[in-house]
Structure formats: C-alpha cells, structure tokens
Amino acid sequence: MLKNFLYLNESALADYLSALEGGSRTSIEDRDQRSGVGPGSATPGSAVEGRYTRENEKTVRLADTPPAQFERLITLVAAAPELSGWVAVQDPDTEIPPLPVGALIDVECDIQVPSMIKALAPKSGMLNAVKALSEISSTIGSSQNLQIDAGKLAMLETLGNLMGGDLVVIGETDSDEWKVAGRLRDDHLRVSAEELDGSVHVVGKVSRKLVGGDHKPLLALPGLDILPRAQRREIEAKGPSGPADDSWLKGPALMIEILAIYR
C-alpha cells in the first residue's frame, strides 16, 4: 500500500537505518545488461554467413529518498523484531501493556492536536492577539479599569515562542483505555495541524508509559519540556481542572518519540 506521509522525522529515520545497515546509502544503482546474437554479413570469400554479438547495458541511479528509507527500515525491523522491539499493534488492550520503553511500534489511531496546543501555534493568530492585549494592558488598562492579567498574557506569549511551530498530538486507539501521544517537530511536518486530525498510523519509539490515574501536562512531554522545573511540579501537583481539560495526557497512555505519521 502506498503511504501518504503527514509527518516524517528524516534525521531520526536516517539514524535508525544506518544503525541497522552499518552505514548510510547515498544512492542505489540498478544495472540492466542484455546480450544476443544476430545475423551478420558473410565474410568475403566465405560461404558461411557471419554472426555478430549485440550487447545493451542500461544503468539507473536512484536517490535514496526518505519514503524509500522508511520502507526499508520497516522491512528490516519486521524481519528481526527482537533487535528493535518492533510491534505492529493489532490489539491495543493485549499488546500495549507489556511493551517496554524503547520498543518501536506501529499503531493505528485517531489523532488530534489538542486545542491548547493549536492555540499556541504561530499560525493560530493567538500570539498576535496576546501581544495586542499586552499593549492595551500597558497603555490604557489602568485608565479604563480593564481587568487584564499581564502576567498570564506574558506567560502565554513566552510558551508560544518557546514552542515555535512544534505540535503535540494525542491518538485514541481501538482500546477503550490506551492512548498514545508525542511531539511533532515543525521542520518535519508535511501538512498543517488541521490536516493531521483523523485516522492514521503512528510509528515511533516508546519513551514512557502512564498507568491509569497518572496524568502529565502536554507542555512537559519528553522533547517539549519547556516549563521551568518548579513551575512544572506546581502544575502537576494541581492536576487537570476537570475531565474536559485537554491540556493533559491522562493514563493509561504511551508517550512516543514519533518517527512517522501516515495514511
């Protein structure tokens, strides 16, 4: 099946593949050589018809593109799952609980970018609104008795700037309990945040497991830990504001270093 990659971490892909193959390919050469024998002119003074040999050689050099590398990686890990911890998850309820940290998995799920993460993205326009509110607060806020918390506005602006264009996705599997979550680096995204939502395959390495009852702020996920330690501990101690608070990853769940998302 041809894959439509929505996200592909090409640097991690190259590292995984070079570790398995003992080096990195720059290109692949495909050579097609053919030969045959055909009728020729008779040799002068001879009654025997001459023959000649015909050879045709065609060489095609192919660039080792990231999609081709991904297909080769999956072939290698599927052939030696004990080496990579490879699991193509079919039944999340039975296959996810025993997964060790470091396992490389492929799991089908419905993913979405939480609203809080979308709001902090540069393209959302929220950061521009925050800057505008900050200016209003500093210029006419006191004279007009506007109740604007400048500290919170500054924190939102700081968080948005620290995230850059990076995103976090949460995936709902076929299980009634298990979820997956991970960070997406902006430089490896191939689509917008809105185009990510929906049914996809997520491939990545398990970095941590949350059991039932555990919860972790999305902004403190591995690779996106942009909160100061003291502030992170304070937020974690308070916990989610309620069941609808989507700024948290709630267990049971897998945190994944995402390699690829495709349909």
Contacts in CASP RR format, 6 or more apart in sequence:
PFRMAT RR
TARGET T0000
AUTHOR 0000-0000-0000
METHOD contacts of the structure
MODEL  1
MLKNFLYLNESALADYLSALEGGSRTSIEDRDQRSGVGPGSATPGSAVEG
RYTRENEKTVRLADTPPAQFERLITLVAAAPELSGWVAVQDPDTEIPPLP
VGALIDVECDIQVPSMIKALAPKSGMLNAVKALSEISSTIGSSQNLQIDA
GKLAMLETLGNLMGGDLVVIGETDSDEWKVAGRLRDDHLRVSAEELDGSV
HVVGKVSRKLVGGDHKPLLALPGLDILPRAQRREIEAKGPSGPADDSWLK
GPALMIEILAIYR
3 67 0 8 1.000
3 70 0 8 1.000
3 262 0 8 1.000
3 263 0 8 1.000
4 262 0 8 1.000
4 263 0 8 1.000
5 66 0 8 1.000
5 67 0 8 1.000
5 70 0 8 1.000
5 190 0 8 1.000
5 260 0 8 1.000
5 261 0 8 1.000
5 262 0 8 1.000
6 189 0 8 1.000
6 190 0 8 1.000
6 191 0 8 1.000
6 195 0 8 1.000
6 196 0 8 1.000
6 200 0 8 1.000
6 261 0 8 1.000
6 262 0 8 1.000
6 263 0 8 1.000
7 184 0 8 1.000
7 188 0 8 1.000
7 189 0 8 1.000
7 190 0 8 1.000
7 191 0 8 1.000
7 196 0 8 1.000
7 258 0 8 1.000
7 260 0 8 1.000
7 261 0 8 1.000
8 66 0 8 1.000
8 67 0 8 1.000
8 70 0 8 1.000
8 188 0 8 1.000
8 190 0 8 1.000
8 259 0 8 1.000
8 260 0 8 1.000
8 261 0 8 1.000
8 262 0 8 1.000
9 185 0 8 1.000
9 188 0 8 1.000
9 258 0 8 1.000
9 259 0 8 1.000
9 260 0 8 1.000
10 66 0 8 1.000
10 188 0 8 1.000
11 188 0 8 1.000
12 257 0 8 1.000
12 259 0 8 1.000
13 66 0 8 1.000
13 69 0 8 1.000
13 70 0 8 1.000
13 73 0 8 1.000
13 259 0 8 1.000
13 260 0 8 1.000
14 24 0 8 1.000
14 69 0 8 1.000
16 73 0 8 1.000
16 104 0 8 1.000
16 259 0 8 1.000
17 24 0 8 1.000
17 69 0 8 1.000
17 72 0 8 1.000
17 73 0 8 1.000
17 76 0 8 1.000
18 24 0 8 1.000
20 73 0 8 1.000
20 76 0 8 1.000
20 77 0 8 1.000
20 83 0 8 1.000
20 84 0 8 1.000
21 76 0 8 1.000
25 64 0 8 1.000
26 64 0 8 1.000
27 61 0 8 1.000
27 62 0 8 1.000
27 63 0 8 1.000
27 64 0 8 1.000
28 61 0 8 1.000
28 62 0 8 1.000
28 64 0 8 1.000
29 59 0 8 1.000
29 60 0 8 1.000
29 61 0 8 1.000
29 62 0 8 1.000
30 59 0 8 1.000
30 60 0 8 1.000
30 61 0 8 1.000
30 62 0 8 1.000
31 57 0 8 1.000
31 58 0 8 1.000
31 59 0 8 1.000
31 60 0 8 1.000
32 57 0 8 1.000
32 58 0 8 1.000
32 59 0 8 1.000
32 60 0 8 1.000
33 55 0 8 1.000
33 56 0 8 1.000
33 57 0 8 1.000
33 58 0 8 1.000
34 55 0 8 1.000
34 56 0 8 1.000
34 57 0 8 1.000
35 53 0 8 1.000
35 54 0 8 1.000
35 55 0 8 1.000
35 56 0 8 1.000
36 53 0 8 1.000
36 54 0 8 1.000
36 55 0 8 1.000
37 51 0 8 1.000
37 52 0 8 1.000
37 53 0 8 1.000
37 54 0 8 1.000
38 51 0 8 1.000
38 52 0 8 1.000
38 53 0 8 1.000
38 54 0 8 1.000
39 49 0 8 1.000
39 50 0 8 1.000
39 51 0 8 1.000
40 49 0 8 1.000
40 50 0 8 1.000
40 51 0 8 1.000
40 52 0 8 1.000
41 50 0 8 1.000
42 48 0 8 1.000
42 49 0 8 1.000
42 50 0 8 1.000
43 50 0 8 1.000
62 68 0 8 1.000
70 260 0 8 1.000
74 106 0 8 1.000
74 203 0 8 1.000
76 84 0 8 1.000
77 83 0 8 1.000
77 84 0 8 1.000
77 85 0 8 1.000
77 86 0 8 1.000
77 104 0 8 1.000
78 86 0 8 1.000
78 88 0 8 1.000
80 86 0 8 1.000
81 87 0 8 1.000
84 104 0 8 1.000
85 100 0 8 1.000
85 102 0 8 1.000
85 103 0 8 1.000
85 104 0 8 1.000
86 103 0 8 1.000
86 104 0 8 1.000
86 105 0 8 1.000
87 95 0 8 1.000
87 99 0 8 1.000
87 103 0 8 1.000
87 104 0 8 1.000
87 105 0 8 1.000
87 106 0 8 1.000
88 105 0 8 1.000
88 106 0 8 1.000
89 95 0 8 1.000
89 96 0 8 1.000
89 105 0 8 1.000
89 106 0 8 1.000
89 107 0 8 1.000
89 108 0 8 1.000
89 173 0 8 1.000
91 174 0 8 1.000
92 107 0 8 1.000
92 173 0 8 1.000
92 174 0 8 1.000
92 175 0 8 1.000
92 178 0 8 1.000
93 175 0 8 1.000
93 176 0 8 1.000
93 177 0 8 1.000
93 178 0 8 1.000
96 107 0 8 1.000
96 173 0 8 1.000
96 175 0 8 1.000
96 178 0 8 1.000
96 252 0 8 1.000
96 254 0 8 1.000
97 252 0 8 1.000
99 105 0 8 1.000
99 206 0 8 1.000
99 209 0 8 1.000
99 254 0 8 1.000
100 206 0 8 1.000
101 206 0 8 1.000
101 207 0 8 1.000
101 208 0 8 1.000
101 209 0 8 1.000
102 205 0 8 1.000
102 206 0 8 1.000
102 207 0 8 1.000
103 205 0 8 1.000
103 206 0 8 1.000
104 203 0 8 1.000
104 204 0 8 1.000
104 205 0 8 1.000
104 206 0 8 1.000
104 259 0 8 1.000
105 203 0 8 1.000
105 204 0 8 1.000
105 205 0 8 1.000
105 206 0 8 1.000
105 254 0 8 1.000
105 256 0 8 1.000
106 201 0 8 1.000
106 202 0 8 1.000
106 203 0 8 1.000
106 204 0 8 1.000
107 173 0 8 1.000
107 180 0 8 1.000
107 201 0 8 1.000
107 202 0 8 1.000
108 173 0 8 1.000
108 174 0 8 1.000
108 199 0 8 1.000
108 200 0 8 1.000
108 201 0 8 1.000
108 202 0 8 1.000
109 171 0 8 1.000
109 172 0 8 1.000
109 173 0 8 1.000
109 174 0 8 1.000
109 179 0 8 1.000
109 180 0 8 1.000
109 199 0 8 1.000
109 200 0 8 1.000
109 202 0 8 1.000
110 171 0 8 1.000
110 172 0 8 1.000
110 198 0 8 1.000
110 199 0 8 1.000
110 200 0 8 1.000
111 169 0 8 1.000
111 170 0 8 1.000
111 171 0 8 1.000
111 172 0 8 1.000
111 196 0 8 1.000
111 197 0 8 1.000
111 198 0 8 1.000
111 200 0 8 1.000
111 202 0 8 1.000
111 261 0 8 1.000
112 169 0 8 1.000
112 170 0 8 1.000
112 171 0 8 1.000
112 196 0 8 1.000
112 197 0 8 1.000
112 198 0 8 1.000
113 167 0 8 1.000
113 168 0 8 1.000
113 169 0 8 1.000
113 193 0 8 1.000
113 196 0 8 1.000
113 197 0 8 1.000
114 168 0 8 1.000
114 170 0 8 1.000
114 218 0 8 1.000
114 246 0 8 1.000
114 247 0 8 1.000
115 246 0 8 1.000
116 218 0 8 1.000
116 246 0 8 1.000
116 247 0 8 1.000
117 163 0 8 1.000
117 167 0 8 1.000
117 168 0 8 1.000
117 218 0 8 1.000
117 247 0 8 1.000
118 124 0 8 1.000
118 167 0 8 1.000
118 193 0 8 1.000
119 126 0 8 1.000
120 126 0 8 1.000
120 127 0 8 1.000
120 156 0 8 1.000
120 159 0 8 1.000
120 160 0 8 1.000
120 163 0 8 1.000
121 160 0 8 1.000
121 163 0 8 1.000
121 164 0 8 1.000
121 165 0 8 1.000
121 167 0 8 1.000
121 193 0 8 1.000
122 160 0 8 1.000
122 164 0 8 1.000
122 165 0 8 1.000
123 192 0 8 1.000
123 193 0 8 1.000
126 156 0 8 1.000
127 156 0 8 1.000
127 157 0 8 1.000
127 160 0 8 1.000
127 161 0 8 1.000
130 153 0 8 1.000
130 156 0 8 1.000
130 157 0 8 1.000
131 157 0 8 1.000
133 148 0 8 1.000
133 153 0 8 1.000
134 150 0 8 1.000
134 153 0 8 1.000
134 154 0 8 1.000
134 157 0 8 1.000
136 146 0 8 1.000
136 148 0 8 1.000
137 146 0 8 1.000
137 148 0 8 1.000
137 150 0 8 1.000
137 153 0 8 1.000
138 150 0 8 1.000
140 146 0 8 1.000
141 148 0 8 1.000
159 219 0 8 1.000
159 226 0 8 1.000
162 226 0 8 1.000
163 224 0 8 1.000
163 226 0 8 1.000
164 186 0 8 1.000
165 186 0 8 1.000
166 183 0 8 1.000
166 184 0 8 1.000
166 185 0 8 1.000
166 186 0 8 1.000
166 224 0 8 1.000
167 183 0 8 1.000
167 184 0 8 1.000
167 186 0 8 1.000
167 189 0 8 1.000
167 193 0 8 1.000
167 196 0 8 1.000
168 181 0 8 1.000
168 182 0 8 1.000
168 183 0 8 1.000
168 184 0 8 1.000
168 218 0 8 1.000
168 221 0 8 1.000
168 224 0 8 1.000
169 181 0 8 1.000
169 182 0 8 1.000
169 184 0 8 1.000
169 196 0 8 1.000
169 202 0 8 1.000
169 258 0 8 1.000
169 261 0 8 1.000
170 179 0 8 1.000
170 180 0 8 1.000
170 181 0 8 1.000
170 182 0 8 1.000
170 218 0 8 1.000
170 246 0 8 1.000
170 249 0 8 1.000
171 179 0 8 1.000
171 180 0 8 1.000
171 181 0 8 1.000
171 202 0 8 1.000
172 179 0 8 1.000
173 179 0 8 1.000
173 180 0 8 1.000
177 212 0 8 1.000
177 251 0 8 1.000
177 252 0 8 1.000
178 252 0 8 1.000
178 253 0 8 1.000
178 254 0 8 1.000
179 249 0 8 1.000
179 250 0 8 1.000
179 251 0 8 1.000
179 252 0 8 1.000
179 253 0 8 1.000
179 254 0 8 1.000
180 202 0 8 1.000
180 253 0 8 1.000
180 254 0 8 1.000
180 255 0 8 1.000
180 256 0 8 1.000
181 218 0 8 1.000
181 221 0 8 1.000
181 249 0 8 1.000
181 253 0 8 1.000
181 254 0 8 1.000
181 255 0 8 1.000
181 256 0 8 1.000
182 221 0 8 1.000
182 224 0 8 1.000
182 255 0 8 1.000
182 256 0 8 1.000
182 257 0 8 1.000
182 258 0 8 1.000
183 221 0 8 1.000
183 222 0 8 1.000
183 223 0 8 1.000
183 224 0 8 1.000
183 257 0 8 1.000
183 258 0 8 1.000
184 196 0 8 1.000
184 258 0 8 1.000
184 261 0 8 1.000
196 261 0 8 1.000
199 263 0 8 1.000
200 261 0 8 1.000
200 262 0 8 1.000
200 263 0 8 1.000
201 260 0 8 1.000
201 261 0 8 1.000
201 262 0 8 1.000
201 263 0 8 1.000
202 256 0 8 1.000
202 258 0 8 1.000
202 260 0 8 1.000
202 261 0 8 1.000
203 258 0 8 1.000
203 259 0 8 1.000
203 260 0 8 1.000
203 261 0 8 1.000
203 262 0 8 1.000
204 256 0 8 1.000
204 257 0 8 1.000
204 258 0 8 1.000
204 259 0 8 1.000
204 260 0 8 1.000
205 256 0 8 1.000
205 257 0 8 1.000
205 259 0 8 1.000
206 254 0 8 1.000
206 255 0 8 1.000
206 256 0 8 1.000
207 222 0 8 1.000
207 255 0 8 1.000
207 256 0 8 1.000
207 257 0 8 1.000
208 222 0 8 1.000
208 254 0 8 1.000
208 255 0 8 1.000
209 252 0 8 1.000
209 253 0 8 1.000
209 254 0 8 1.000
209 255 0 8 1.000
210 216 0 8 1.000
210 249 0 8 1.000
210 250 0 8 1.000
210 251 0 8 1.000
210 252 0 8 1.000
210 253 0 8 1.000
210 254 0 8 1.000
210 255 0 8 1.000
211 251 0 8 1.000
211 252 0 8 1.000
212 250 0 8 1.000
212 251 0 8 1.000
212 252 0 8 1.000
213 250 0 8 1.000
213 251 0 8 1.000
213 252 0 8 1.000
214 250 0 8 1.000
214 251 0 8 1.000
214 252 0 8 1.000
214 253 0 8 1.000
215 236 0 8 1.000
215 239 0 8 1.000
215 240 0 8 1.000
215 248 0 8 1.000
215 249 0 8 1.000
215 250 0 8 1.000
215 251 0 8 1.000
216 236 0 8 1.000
216 248 0 8 1.000
216 249 0 8 1.000
216 255 0 8 1.000
217 227 0 8 1.000
217 232 0 8 1.000
217 235 0 8 1.000
217 236 0 8 1.000
217 247 0 8 1.000
217 248 0 8 1.000
217 249 0 8 1.000
218 224 0 8 1.000
218 247 0 8 1.000
218 248 0 8 1.000
218 249 0 8 1.000
219 225 0 8 1.000
219 226 0 8 1.000
219 227 0 8 1.000
219 247 0 8 1.000
220 227 0 8 1.000
220 232 0 8 1.000
220 235 0 8 1.000
220 236 0 8 1.000
221 249 0 8 1.000
221 255 0 8 1.000
222 255 0 8 1.000
222 257 0 8 1.000
225 232 0 8 1.000
227 235 0 8 1.000
239 248 0 8 1.000
240 247 0 8 1.000
240 248 0 8 1.000
240 250 0 8 1.000
249 255 0 8 1.000
END
